[in-house]
Amino acid sequence: MTKAELIAKVAKKTNSSQALTGSVVDATLNEIRGLLGKGGSISFTGFGSFGVAKRAKRKGRNPQTGQEMVIPASKVARFRPGKGLKEAVGGKKR
């Protein structure tokens, strides 16, 4: 599913315009992006939570040359699924 398809489905279910729904989806994603950019986290009960995790520097290899190199430390976005999402994907009934 693409973002446009998601917007169309949500607009139909909420009986609102696709333009308004698109604005709401964009605003929501921008707020999540900004919050994670500041190192924060956000959770949606039953769905999951987004957060920031630190990756330590580590050794790796250049796949083209095989030369050993150091991969620098970094921060990455993480998603942890909630119980409701796990059950929906795993096929367990509530």
For each residue, the residues with C-beta under 8 A, 3 or more apart:
1: 5 6
2: 5 6
3: 6 7 25
4: 7 8
5: 1 2 8 9
6: 1 2 3 9 10 25
7: 3 4 10 11 18 21 22 25
8: 4 5 11 12 18
9: 5 6 12 13
10: 6 7 13 14 21 25
11: 7 8 14 16 17 18 20 21 22
12: 8 9 15
13: 9 10
14: 10 11 21
15: 12
16: 11 20 21
17: 11 20 21
18: 7 8 11 21 22
19: 22 23
20: 11 16 17 23 24
21: 7 10 11 14 16 17 18 24 25
22: 7 11 18 19 25 26
23: 19 20 26 27
24: 20 21 27 28
25: 3 6 7 10 21 22 28 29
26: 22 23 29 30
27: 23 24 30 31
28: 24 25 31 32
29: 25 26 32 33
30: 26 27 33 34
31: 27 28 34 35
32: 28 29 35 36 42 50
33: 29 30 36 37
34: 30 31 37 38
35: 31 32 38 40 41 42
36: 32 33 39 40 41 42 50 51 52 77
37: 33 34
38: 34 35
39: 36 52 75
40: 35 36 51 52
41: 35 36 49 50 51 52
42: 32 35 36 49 50 51
43: 48 49 50 82
44: 47 48 49 82
45: 82
46: 82 83 84 85
47: 44 81 82 84 85
48: 43 44 79 80 81 82 85
49: 41 42 43 44 79 80 82
50: 32 36 41 42 43 77 78 79
51: 36 40 41 42 77 78 80
52: 36 39 40 41 75 76 77 78
53: 75 76 77 78
54: 73 74 75
55: 58 73 74 75 76
56: 73
57: 70 71 72 73
58: 55 70 71
59: 68 69 70 71
60: 68 69 70 71
61: 66 67 68 69
62: 65 66 67 68 69
63: 66
64:
65: 62
66: 61 62 63
67: 61 62
68: 59 60 61 62
69: 59 60 61 62
70: 57 58 59 60
71: 57 58 59 60
72: 57
73: 54 55 56 57
74: 54 55
75: 39 52 53 54 55
76: 52 53 55
77: 36 50 51 52 53
78: 50 51 52 53
79: 48 49 50
80: 48 49 51
81: 47 48 85 86 89
82: 43 44 45 46 47 48 49 85 86
83: 46 86 87
84: 46 47 87 88
85: 46 47 48 81 82 88 89
86: 81 82 83 89 90 92
87: 83 84 90 91 92 93 94
88: 84 85
89: 81 85 86
90: 86 87
91: 87
92: 86 87
93: 87
94: 87
